[in-house]
Amino acid sequence: MRGADVTQEGLFIVRQTADYVPAKHPLIPIRDIVNVALRDMDVLFESMYGERGRYSVPPEWLLRGLVLQALYGIRSERLLCEQLGYNMLFRWFVGLGMEDAAWDHSTYTQNRDRLIEHDTIRGLFGRVMQQAADAKLLSAEHFSVDGTLIRAWASLKSFVPKDGPPPDKSGSKSNPEVDFKRQKRSNATHASTSDPESQLYTKSKKAEALPSYMGHVLMDNRSKLAVDARLTQANGTAERAAALEMLATVPGAQRKTVGADKAYDTEDFVHSCRERNVTPHVAQNTYEYDTRTGKRVKRESRIDERTTRHDGYRISQVTRKLIETLFGDGKQHGTTIRQVKLRGLRKVSDVFTLSMLAVNLRRLPKLFAAQAMAGSG
């Protein structure tokens, strides 16, 4: 018998948001990991808010929402808050009950400075990775490092001379036409009016220079997890400088190794690594070039046979390439770092750190499960 196409709401419904979550949904173990990290941050949260005034949206809810945004590649906080109004899975993840109203997207704008001031995103990243360290998933000895370009929320039209009059514009006010032909633009002479901290940069001579930032990751070679993430302005030395900063934060006095591509084969980076008791397993950069006299010369690598003859060097050269999967995962699923929607170094830094945290959270449940199986066996 055909059922009637009639919608009839019940007067009383006794259900919870958890009832709408499938038993084996991948967000369940991810939420457990995030909740442990958030409980460890309780003292920090107490220091962020005053003792008087109206109750705010709990910072735990805001942070779980940002994690969701990074995990699902939700393009804006406005869309995230819209989905919190009707998506039961998302409501369960952030902690909203059936009777709770979702907060307005402007709540993130109002709280962003507070989150940045207390370095909350990096704190969450660090506490999640501490769980991986406590589970003995990290080697603490063998690492890889690399960087990736992140398109800034600024256009080429916004780059105007620092000194002198701006270029002539025509057309509409919202999307003016600017003629840049036969005009040389560089970071030394020009700056963006939209995002002054972004820089014109390209990694290839065949590609155009675009307003960008540069994200950097230190990967643990055993677990293939990002153990540190940094964001800097885009320039020719940022990758090496950020790598040294991240290596300096690795605990322990034991000798370490770091795999890297040819861009790190420089005298200053190799020497600085060895000063820090880090063996640089850097790919040799021995390209050939022509001198002014027309003589063909081969560049001398700063990595010699004392390093390359070991099996560990060859292993590092294979493993270091897997760091690209971290960037690929972040840009494929977390579309927010293909081109960021926020402006300013500190705000974009939080977006990038959240993206790398999301990459780790996708991988950690399986690593924890495998570790538990190995321990029980």
N, C-alpha and C positions, 0 to 999 in steps of 0.2 A: 504494500500500500504506500502510495506517495505521501511523504510528509508535507505539512503545510509550510509555506514560506512566510513565517510569522516570527518576528523578533519580540520576545517578551522577557524583560529583565526581572530577575528575582528581587524581592524586597530585601532580603538579608542573604549575604553570601559570606561564608566563613572559609576564606582561603588566604594564604600568605604568598608573597612574591616567590619564595623558595619553591612553592608548589609548581611553578611554571618553568623551573630549570630542569632540563634533562639530567638524569642521574649521572651520566658519564660526560657531561659537557666539559670541554677543556678549560673553561674559566674557573671551575671549582678549585682545582689545585693552585691556579694562579692567584685566586683571591686569598687562599690560605697563606701563601707566601707573602703577599702584600700586607695582610693583616698582622702577621708576626712583625714585619718591619715597622708598621704604623704604631703598634703597641710599644715598641722600643723607642719611639720618638715622642712619647707622651710628655716627658719633661720639657722638650723643645716646644711643643704645642702650647703648654701652659705659659711659657715665657713670651709667646707671641701675642697674647691677648691680655687686655686689662681686666681688672676685677669688677669694674662697674660698666653699666650700659646694657644694651639689648644683647640677647644671645645671638651669636652669629651662626652661619652655616658651618657645621663642624669641618675643620681642616681635613679630617680623614675622608669626608665625603668629597671634598673638592679634589683631593689628590687621587682618590679612586676614579673620579670622573676623568681626570687628565690621563691616567693610565689607560682607561677605556679608549679615549680619543686616540692615543698612540697605537694601541693594539689593533683597532679597527680602521685606522686611517681616516677618522671623521674630520672633515676639512675645516670645521670651525666650531668654536665653543657655543655659538648660537644653535647650530644643528645638534650638538651634543645635548644641550639642555632641552631642546625640542623632543629628542628621542627619550629622554628621561621621563617625559610626561606619559608615554604610552608603551615603551619597551620594557616589559617585565624583567627580562634578563638583565638589562642595564640597571634598572631600579634595584634589583636584588644585589648586584655587584657593588654599587656605591653605598648601599645601606638604607635606601628609602623604603618605608613601609607602604602598604596599600593605601593608607589614609594620608600620607605625606605628599605635599605639593613639591614639584621640582623647582629648584631655584632659578632665578633669571640669569641669563648669560652675562649680564653686567656684573654679577657677583665676582666673576673671575677678574674682570678689569679692576674692581675695587680692591681685591685681595692680592693682585699680582705683585705689587711692590713689597707687601709683607712677606710673601713667599720668597721673593728674591733676596730681601734683606737678611733673612735667616737661613739662606742657602738650603731651603727645604727640599728641593728636587734632588740635589746632590746628596743630601742626607738620606733620602729614601733609596737612592741608587746604592749608596754605601752599605746600608743595612740589609738590603736584599743580597748583595754580594757577600756580606759577612756570613749569611746563611750558607752560601755555597762554600765558603772557606771552612766553616765549622763542619760541614759534611765531607770535607777533604776532597772536594772536586777540583781544587786549584793546585797547580804545581808549585807556585811561588819561585820558580827558577827559570822557566823558559817562556818567552813572550814574543809577540810580533807587534809591529806598529805600522800604521799607515794613516793617510788623510784623504778626505773627499771634499769636493766643492759643493757648497749649498747655495742655491740661488736666493738672493736677497729679495725682499718685497720692495723693490725699487726698479725703475726703468732707466734705460740709457738717456731718455729725455731729461731725467732729473739731475744728471751730471752737468753742472754748470761751472764756469771758471771761478776759482776762489777769489781772484782779484779781477777787477774790471767789470764791465757791464755783462749781463746775461745775454744769451743768444736771442735773436729775433724769433718771435713766435707768431703763428697765424692759425686760423681755424677756430674751433670751439675752445672755450675756457677749460672744460673738463678733459679734453684730449687734444691739446694743441699740436700743431705741426712745427717741428724744429729741424732746420737744415744744418746738419753736421758735416756735410761734405767738405773735404779738403781742410778739416780742422783736426789737429792732433789732440787727443785727450789722454791724460795720464792722472794717476792718483796724486802726483806732486802738484799739479796745476788745477785739477778739477775735484769736486766733491758733490755727492748727491744731496739734494734738498729734501728728499723723502727719508733717506736713511744715511746720515753722514758717516756712520761707522762702517758701512759696507765699502768694499774696494773693487775696482775693476780688475779682473784676473781671469786667466785661462790657462789650462794645463797643456794645451796643444797650440802650436803655431798655426794650425789650419782652422782653428775655431775662433770665434769672436770672443773678445773679453766682455764679460757681463758682471753686473754688480753681484758680489758674492761674499760669503764667509767660508771658512774652512773648518770642517769637523775632523777631530783626531781621535783615534781609538787605540788603546793598549789591550791586546788580546792575550789571554792565557792559552798556551799551546795545547795543554792537556784537554781542557773542557771546551775550547773554542768559544769561550764567553768573553764579552768585553768587561774587563776589570776596571777600566778607567776611560772616561770620555771627556774631551775638552773641545772648546770652540774658540777660534781666534779670527782675527782679520786675515784676509787672504793675501799672502805675499810669498816670495820665494824662499824665505827662511822659516816660515811658521811651522812647517811639518817637523823639522829637526828640533826646533826650540820646544815645541809642545811634547815631543817624544822624550826629551831629556827631563822635562818637568814631571811627566807621568812616571818615568823610571825612578825618579828620586823619591816618589811616594811609596814604592814597593817596600814592604817591611823585610827586615832580615839582613844580616851582613854576608850571607852566602853569595857565592859567585852566581851571576845570572847571565842569560843569553837573550839577545833580541834580534829577531829576523826583520829585515826591511828590504825595500826595493832599491833600485839604483840611485834614486834621488837622495838617499842618505849616505852615499859613498863620497863623503867629504872629509877633509882633514879635521875640521873642528868637531864634527859629530863623532867620528871614530875615536878621536883623542878624549873627548868628554866622556864617552861611554867607558873607556878603559880606566879613567880616573875614578869612576863610580863602581868599579869592580864588575862591570858588565861587558861581556864579550860580544862585539858587534858582528852578527851573522848577516852582513849586508851584501846584497847582490853587487858583483863587480861591475863598475861602469867604465868600460874600456873602449868607448867609441872613437872612431877616427875622424880627424878634422884637418883642414888645410890651414897652414900658417900664412902670414902676410907675404912671405917669399914664395908661396906656392908649394911648399913642402908638405907631404902627407905625414901626419903625426898621429900616433896612437896614445890616447890618454892613459895615464898610469893610475891604476886603482889604489885606494888607500887600504884595501884588504889584500893581504899576500898569502902565500902558501902556508904560513904558520897557522892560519885560521881555516883556509879552504881544504886542507888535507884531512880534516877530521870528519867522521861520519855525522857528527852532530850538526855541522854546517850544512851538509846536504839535506838532512832532515828538516832543518829550519827553513831552507829555501823552498821545500815542498809545502810545509805547513803554513808559512807566512801568507801564501796566496789565498788561504781560506778566510782571511780577514775581510776580503772583498764580499763574502757572503753576508757579513754583518751589515755592510753598507747597502748591499743589494736588498736584503730583507727589510731594512729600514725604509728604503725608498720605494720598494714594491708594495708593501703592506701599509706602512706608515707614511702615506703620501705627504704628510706635513713637512718633511724635510726635502722633498724635491724642490719646492720653493716655499720658504717659510712665509707665514701670514702675519708675523710680528716684526717689529723693527727695533734695532738696538742690540748691542753685543750680548748683554746679560739676558735679555728676553729670548733671543735666538739660542743662546747657550742652554737654557732650560728646555727648549723644544728638542734640541739635539740629544741632550742627556736622557730625556723621557723616551725618545725613539730608541736609543740603545738599551734602555731599561726594558722596553717592550720586547726587543729582540731576545734579551736574556730570559725574560719571563716565558716566552714561548718555548724555550729549550729546557729550562730548569726542571719542570715536572718530570720529564723523561729521565733526566740525569739523576734526580733524587730517587726515582723508582728503580733505576738500574743499580744505584749504590745500595739501596735497601735490599735488593735481590742478592747482590754479591755478598752483603754482610750476613744475610740469613743462610746463605749457602755454605 
